[in-house]
Each structure stands twice: as C-alpha cells, then as structure tokens.
Amino acid sequence: MALPVLDFGFFFQPAGFDISHAPFAFGATDSFARAFAVGLSNTLIMSLVAGFGALVLGVFVGVGTVIGNAFGRMALNGFIGLMRNLPKLLILLAIYILFIQNMPLPREPWEPLPGVFFTNRGLSLPSFDFGSGVFVWPVMSRFGLSGGILIPTQFVVLCVALVVYHGAQIGEVVRGGLQSI
C-alpha cells in the first residue's frame, strides 16, 4: 500500500470566498495562499494590540492587589479569580452579547473622544491618507458613519476578551513577583 502524497497545489487555486476585514485587499478570486497571509496578518495585529493591553491591565491589577486599600485588593482579587476560572469562550460570548446589546446604533454613535466613535458595528477612528497627506475623520452621513477606518465589532470584542483574560493572568504573576520581593 502506497503512502499518500502531500500536495499543496490547492494553495494557489482561487479561494472562492471573501474576508471582510483584511489589512490588504483580498477577494474571492485570490488564492488560498493570500487568504493564509491575510489570516496571519490579522492574527499578528490582534496579538500585538491585545498583548500590549493585557500587559498594561496586568501590571495595574498586580500592583493594585499589593499596594491598594482593602476594598480595592478584594475587588481586584475577585476579578483575577473570576477571569482565571472562566473559559475564554464564555468570556468572549458574554462580552459580545453585552457589546451588541448596549452599544448605540450607527445613527446615534457614542463619541468618547473627538473623532472616535463606538457603535454596534464597531469602532470608527481617524485614518491617515498617505496619498494626500491628510487625516480622514469619520463623519455622520445619511446611514451612519463614513470616512476614517472602521474596526469591526468582532475584532474589538475579541481584543477586549483577550485583554481581560490575559490581563488577569499577568496580574497574578505581577502580584506573585512583588510579594516575593
């Protein structure tokens, strides 16, 4: 009996599907190799953003559990215990449901900072147009926001879930490190 031969010829065939959010252009006629590159780049972007956010939250939580007041220590220890004992998928699902149910519609965006808008479609931020050398700001149009860059809801929710979960893990490591000194 002959062993099966690994064949990666499909990698250069048309993928036949679209990827809605990609750092560079991707269409259904592009190859599986390009789809793999888009997925890899999305993963690297998420890793950098969520890793930095988790590090900041973890240091804050870890230091707070050591030098905070009694109520603060108790709240932060409760946060750490809860996040470390819940599955990531449950945290992700809970944040997604809270986000979708509580974020405003695109016609009524929440603007925490000038030019930064939250809606149930995602996070709209100003973008830089390298061709003209100017910032493009999100503005209200007839059907919601236009201009700038839209970071989809799924990316925001996944980032928040990873930051919260891994921030608690890092916080526990920081607490242990500080207490050992």
N, C-alpha and C positions, 0 to 999 in steps of 0.2 A: 504494500500500500504506500503510495507516494504522499509525502508531506505537502500540505497546502503552501502555496507561494504567496507571500505578502506582496500586494500590488497597490501602489499609491497613485495609479493613473487617474483615479476619480478626483484626486486633489486638484487637478487642473481643468475639470469639467465645470460647466455653469452650475452655480448653486441652486438657482430656481427659487430663491426666497430673498426677502429684503430684511435688513436690520435697521430698526427705526432710529436708533441713536448711535452714531459712529463718529469717531474723531476725524475720519476722512471718508470720502464718498464711497458708497457701496450700493450696488443694485443687484437685481435678480440675475442679470446676465454675467456678473462677475464670478470668479472661480471660488471653489471651496477654500483654496489657499488664502485668498483675500479675505474671506469670511473668518478664517482662523486668525489672520492678522488683526482684523477688527476686534474680535473677541479678546485676543491677547492684549491689545492696547486699552480696551475698556477695563480689563482686569487690572492692568498696571496703574491706570488712573485711579480706580477705586481703591487699590491698595495704598497708594501714596496719600490720598485725601483721608481715608478712614484711619490709616496708621498714624498720621500726624494728629488727627482729632482725638484718637484713643490715647495717645501719649500725653497730650495736654490734659484731658479729663482724668487720666490715671494718676498723674502727678498731683493734681489738685485734690482728688479723692484720697490718695495715700497720705499726703501731708495733712489734710483735714482730719483724718482719723487719729493722727498722733498729737497734733497741737491744737485742735479745735475744742470748743466747750463741750459739756456733757451731752447736750441735746444734739449738737452737730455731729459728734462722734457716733451717737446712737443712730442718727438718720443715715450717715454715710456707711456705717457697718451694715445697716439694714439693706441699703442699696447694693452693696457688694454681695451680701448673702443671697439676695433675690436674683441678681443678674448671674451669679455663678451657678445657681441651681436651676435655672430655667433653660430649656433648649433654645438655641439660636433661632430655630424656625418659629417657635412660639413668640419670641420677642419680635421677630420680623413681621409676623402676621398681625400682632397687636398694634405695632406702630403703623403699619399700613392701613389698618381699619381706622385708627384714630386720625391719621392724616387725611384720609379720603373723606371721613365724616365731618371733620372740623375745619378744614381749610375752605376759604371762600371760593366762589365761582369766578371764572376769568373776567366777568364783567365788574366784579367788586373786589379787586385784589387787595391783599394786605401788604402795606409798604413799611417794613421796619426801618429801612434806611433809604435815603433818596436814590432812586434808580434801581432798587432791589425789590422785587415783588414776589410774594408767595400766593399761589392759587392751588386748586386741586389738580391742576395739570403739571405743576412743578415749580421750580424756582427760576425766575427771569432775572438775568444780570446784564449789565452793560458789556458790550464786546468791543474789541478794537479791530477796525478795518485797516489792514496793512496797505491796501491799495490806495486809499485816500488819506491815510494817516490820521483818522479821527475816531473818536469813540461813538458807537451807535447805542443809544439809550432805548430801553423798552418804553413804549408809549401806548396809551389806550387807543384802540381802534374800535370799529363797529362790533366785532365779535370777540373782543378780549385784547390781549397784549400783542404787539408786533414790534419787531426790531430787537436788538440785543441777542442774547443767547438763552435758550430755554433748556434747563437741566430737568429731565423728566422726573415725574413723581417716583418712579421705581428706583432711579439712581439715588435720589435724596433719601428715600426710606431705607434702602439698603445701607447707605452710608451712616445714617443715624443709628440703625440697629447694630452695625459693626462697631461704631464708636462707643455706644453704651455698653455692649457686652465686653469688648476687649478693654475698654476704659476701666471697668470693674476689676478685670483680671490684673491689669497693670497697677491699679490702685492697691490691690492686696500685696503685690510684690514690693511696691514702694513702701507700704506700711511695715512689712516684714524687714526690709532693709534698714529703715530708720530706727526701728525698735532694736535691731541687733547692734546698732552703734552705741 
